[in-house]
Amino acid sequence: MASSRRNLQQVREVISSAHKDCEPAQKLQFYDQWAQEYEEDVSVLEYNAPRLAASALASMYISDQESKLVLDVACGTGLVAQELRRYGFGLFHGVDGSKGMLQVAKNKNVYQELKQCMLGQEPLPFPTDTYDAVVIVGALSDGQAPVSVIPELVRVTKSGGFLCLTTRSNRSNLQYKAELECELTALQKSGLCECVAIHNVEDWEKATSEQEAQGNADYIPGVIYLYKKRMSIPLPD
Ligand SMILES: C[S@@+](CC[C@H](N)C(=O)[O-])C[C@H]1O[C@@H](n2cnc3c(N)ncnc32)[C@H](O)[C@@H]1O
């Protein structure tokens, strides 16, 4: 039987709509329609980000991973939580703007709680100081989650908890990446969080267009930022 799997060129055409500059609501409609084919398409693209981010976050823990509550922001269909399970994590909440993506994630029974929320336009629907780790993969880029979402990610992280944030480092995302790094520098200066590690990765995913490819590389680079929320120091009586 012939496979209905799209080839790289066809996937590139689909992704070029994902990267198009449009209103956030339109972007989420796009994800709603893409949800059923998303995982097959990103595997053609060799989208390594969930695996790389999970490995970076897991390296922060040496024990008790199963008792750590992780919030997967822009969880999509659940690839990040699935990767984290390989490292022994088992408690996940997820949030995303797309109902279609959330439905695919729900069917996997990996998350104990899933909520819909438009990042950057409304607060995260979770209480302050709740999560041992907060991770966001594949959504910090132009036209998706604005950098103004960062304080919300910090708010819901417990003191002493980790934040794992990723973005792409290809040409078309460099301005967004610079804005993100400004926000992260401000966060560090405020004393609320400390930077624990920054991993630059060459093989984030295959370039989605010839303009995006750098030099002779087939892949575009990406970056993983790991931050730790500082313990709050109780004020003397
Ligand atoms: C490329 S997918 C990444 C999904 C998953 N984290 C992964 O790595 O496979 C981007 C996800 O971000 C979500 N998203 C993009 N912009 C958003 C926004 N402003 N608010 C909420 N979700 C958003 C999309 O619905 C989609 O599920």
The ligand as an ORCA input file, in Angstrom:
! r2SCAN-3c Opt
* xyz 0 1
  C       6.001     23.784     16.864
  S       4.707     23.384     17.984
  C       5.646     22.726     19.349
  C       4.846     21.721     20.134
  C       5.689     20.900     21.127
  N       6.218     21.724     22.187
  C       6.796     20.206     20.371
  O       7.969     20.594     20.534
  O       6.478     19.296     19.581
  C       4.214     24.963     18.634
  C       3.019     24.876     19.582
  O       2.836     26.157     20.167
  C       1.461     26.458     20.191
  N       1.348     27.916     20.153
  C       1.918     28.759     19.263
  N       1.629     30.036     19.576
  C       0.872     29.995     20.703
  C       0.263     30.980     21.540
  N       0.393     32.297     21.303
  N      -0.452     30.565     22.606
  C      -0.578     29.241     22.887
  N      -0.024     28.268     22.146
  C       0.700     28.628     21.069
  C       0.877     25.782     18.962
  O      -0.496     25.530     19.124
  C       1.713     24.511     18.900
  O       1.108     23.454     19.576
*
